[in-house]
Amino acid sequence: MEGVNKAILVGNLGRDPETRTLEGGTKVSRFPMATTESYKNRDGEKVSKTEWHFVVVWRGLAEVVERYLKKGNQVYVEGRIQTRKWQDKDGNDRYTTEVVANQLTMLGGAPKADAQQEQEPAQSEAANVQEPPMNEKEEDDLPF
């Protein structure tokens, strides 16, 4: 039996997405996303804990993210957790853990900047987008 690697997040973008186009024309976007959990501690005080996640999206989903998402937007993301190893400028091994999303749903309506011109396309075209699986070669070329 194979293992299961699935992440489901609902949160807000911590900054505008960073989108790049690779040599073959494939787009990739990356953005930090905050999820916040609230609960009451033993003393009855409300406590909030925020976790930060880096989300990566590819191809058509990256185009949607680039066009419609901005810092503060709330999104629902489904994907898998991936850890990549890379070397910094001093040659030290570094690791990055991120969620490679294959589904994204925009929550809270159309982004305010495009509300006048593109409210309908934002809701219909980008509201719930799924990305087909990609080949492993594209993942290895992640430019971040």
N, C-alpha and C positions, 0 to 999 in steps of 0.2 A: 504494500500500500504506500502510495506517495504522500508526502506531507502537504499541508495547506499553508499558504502564505498569502493572507488577505488582510488589508488594512481598510478601515472605514473611518473617515474623519468628517466632522462638521465643525467649521471654524471660520476665521477671518484672515484675509491676506495681510501679512505684516508689512509689505511694500509692493510696489508695482511689479508685475512679472518681468523677468529678464528673458528675452526671446532672441535666439540666434538661428541663422540658416547655415546648415552644414554644406560642404562642397557639392554634394549630390542634390541639393535643393531641399533636403529634409529639414523641417523646422523642429526646434526643441525649446520649451519654455521651462523656467524654474522659478519658484517663489516660496518664501517662507509662509507658513500658515500656523496660526495660534489656535489651540483648543483650550477652553477653560472649563474646569470642573468646580462647582460650588457645593459646599456642604457645611453643616454645623458641627463645631468641635464639641468636646465634653462640657465646656462652659456655656454652650448654646450660642456662641458667636459664629456668625457666617464667615467662612474662610473660602477664598478662591485660589485655585492653583492653575497656572497657565503652563502648558507644554508647547514647545515650538517644534515644528516638523518642516522639512524641506520636501517640496512636491515637484516632481518632474513630469512633464507631459510632452508627447511627441506628435508630429505630423498634423493632421487636421485638428486635433484637440489643442495643439499648441497655437494654431492659427486663431481658434476661438478665444483662447486665453489672452493672446496678444491683443485681440480686437476689443474684447469686452471687459476684462477684469482689471481692477485697480486696487490699490491699497485700501483696506477696510471692507471690501466686498465679502459677503458671507457665501461659502460654497460647501457643497457635499462632495467628497472625493472617495472613490474606491480604487484600490490598486494593490500593489504588492510592495513589501519592504525589501530594499536592496542596500547592501553595503559595498562601496567601491573603495579600492586602495589606490593611492596616488602618491607622488613624491613632491614635496615642497621645493622651493628654490635652493634650499640648502642640502637637498638630497635625502631628507628624512621621510620615512614612510608615514603617511597620514591616511585617515579613514573618514569616509562620509557615509552616513546612513540617511536614506531618503525613501519617499514613497513614490513609486513609478505608477502614475495614475492611468487607468484605462477607462474610467468613467468620471464625469464631473457634472454636477448640477448646480446652476447658479440659483442662489436663494435670495429673497428680499427684493425682487424686481430688477428692472433694467438699471445699469449704471447711470448715475445722474448726468455725467458729461455728455452722453449720447441720447438723453431722454427725448429731446425734441426731434432729432433726425431719424433715429434708428430704434425706437422703442419696440416696435413689433418684431423686427428681425432679431433683436437681442433676446426676446422672450421665446420666439419660436425656433430659431436656428441654434441658439446656444443654451437653451434651458436644460437639456439633458442629452449629453453627447457621450457616446461610447467609442473607444478607439480599438481597432482590431489588434491582436498580438503582433509584435514586431520581431524581426530577427535579432539574434544576439549581437551581430556585428554592429548594428546601429547603436546599441547600448554602450559598447566599448568606446565609441567616438564622442561620448558626452563631453562638451567643451567647458565644463564648469570646474 
